Amino acid sequence: MWEYTEKVKDHFFNPRNVGAMSDADAVGEVGSLACGDALKLFLKVDPETEKIVDASFQTFGCGSAIASSSALTEMIKGKTIEEALKITNQDIANYLGGLPKEKMHCSVMGRDAFHAAVACYRGEKAPQEQAEGELVCECFGVTDEQIRRAIRENNLSTVQEVTDYTKAGGGCGLCHDKIERIIAEIKGEIRSLEPDRARPRKVMTNIQKIAKIQEVLDKEIRPSLQQDGGDVELIDLEGDVVKVALRGLCTSCPSSALTKSGIESKLRELVYPDLVVREVDE
């Protein structure tokens, strides 16, 4: 189970400003039900001062999405549009006393919904409609421009961090290589994309790989799974194929594919870039 602050719990159990606004001056929508998170933000604006006199929301998502949306409406009310546009997703997380890193995409969704609402108020296209980026993550509909913005604004440096902030890469995992290349580009580390030079190769024996894999599982992965009643066990290593067995609640979790993808991403990052995780029954 995620560790939530008391303020997150308060805004989840007692959300502020919930519901549609019939006389709204602007509406911003982001996300989709298919992706598991959706937010609609309503604004009432004083036309003379552009001060936000009221805000409300409707959301479909987890507790962090509800809390982030509730917090955002409280943060922007009473501010002018220009003042509120300076609010970042990190500001929303800080207002709540912090969010689990795996839930930071909820604060990003809130920030994006506000920017979409402002575009609506000004008669402009929403930022996500303006971006002509390449679709990188088909599972969650995330473009390269969205990923670049998240990397720049939050100083992200790993695929897992990009997933935490955008959900990109949290599904089938086929876009991980593209995300890595975008990270390298943003960090000024563009390399040749030829197969043998795309990523640095570590010379490791199988024994070294197994020892490192077990270390990463024990220190980086198992603790978070165990918090939710799950676990993972290393079964075998065949070449670059890591065979694991999910234990506990992970065996029946509908998100087990995401769990396997997350394990693979972390092992590629910390052990060896060509590792592939395969779930087996043991």
Helices and strands as residue ranges (DSSP letters): H 6-13, E 26-32, G 33-35, E 37-45, E 52-60, H 63-76, H 81-85, H 89-95, G 101-103, H 104-121, H 127-130, E 135-137, E 142-143, H 144-154, H 159-166, H 176-186, H 206-216, I 217-221, H 222-227, E 230-238, E 241-248, G 249-251, H 256-270, E 276-279
